[in-house]
Amino acid sequence: MKKITLASVILLATGCAYQPNNYDVTMVLPQQLSAEQTAPLVSDAELTWWLQFNSAQLNQLMAELNSTNLTIEAAQLRLNKSKSLLAQQQADFWPSVSGRASHRSSHSFEDSSTSSSSGFGVSAGYEVDLWGARDAANASAELSVLASQQQLASVQLQLQTQLAGQYFYHLSLLRRFDVSKQNLQAGESLLKLIKAQFEAGSVSGIEVNQQTNSLLSAQNQLMSVERDITVSHRAIAVLLGQSDMQINLANENIDTLTVPQVALVQSAQLLMQRPDIRIAQTQLQLQDANLYQTEQRKWPSLSISADLSASDLLALGNAWSGALSAGLSMPIFNAGKIDQQIEAAKTDVQIALVDYRDTVVQAVKETLDSLTELEYQKNLYQLRLQELDNNQQLYNLAQIRFDSGDTDFINLLNAQRSWFNAKLTFASAKRDMLQANIDVFRALAGMPAVM
């Protein structure tokens, strides 16, 4: 009968490896999210969606964001930590080796004799991965690194869209500030005219008071916009991690920005590139690896160790000895504790599956909502443009008729208010349309198909 050596046992035992389970995560999606790929997929590092707005200032802010934002820095540190934990886990594939050295001296007070002894030894230990549990643990560590990378990508996307939205809001405020100044100047000019007519007896004091109220309202509006600009400036500084709240922003005109032509039908494949969906997929894989490791607790474990020692170190080890041992152990009775741990791990897998489906459902809703909002804002922008042109013509006609004495001051005042309100509304309409595009970029992880 042939002997089974320790080496052959190890070789046989390490033949088992962790094989992840395949879970059915297919879901039916709306027709507006087609199955066909309509845009090339790019890596997270290549996502520069903000370039489509053709804003030099925004491009500069995005470059600063990735290097100065504190939330991104923290996410990068968490990624570095997960890489360190992976390297720590991979070290378990190697045997552990330790050394020891000792020396002892003694003195007898009875006969004044002395003695000394020394020793040296090296020991090594290794736990054989009988059932692939170490493979599963290593897979978990690798998935943790992947999850950290996906979290970093998610944080970057959220902050990039937040920065773009805040910057476009800042530009719209600058436009509102210009309109408010024009409104104030026009109100001051009209008040001078009304006062002159009042002194000439052609209008009453009522008209003077009405225009004064209109002028005060314009002053209040200008102050409010100035405050909002200051607050918006600080919000951008915070995103860039500037504790002194000091940043230099160029006076860019919001009307010069390009509006991307995003298609209203997008690819389902693009949707699946969202960081939150990829994170949910990774969490499912992590729970599967955890289930496998938990199930292996019911099976035997094999460990081997070797020891080499010398009894007299000072004599260069004249009494060497060595030992080689192996041990096999497995749980016999634990009152069903491991079985319950396995059931809990299976439940975690089911929870991860439900979380994945819920994440997809929420992502579909967010994507469709953002596309609906984009279509609405594009149509609304055209209406606001027509309103602006119409109110400008109305004011010009009212001014002409008032100067010729064909209409009263109330009609002119109402026309003036309508015109300036239309200009303020139009300034916000461009920003709202840009924000709707940003929301689509966020919903589709920065990769929507364009027309």
Disulfide bonds with the S-S distance in Angstrom:
none
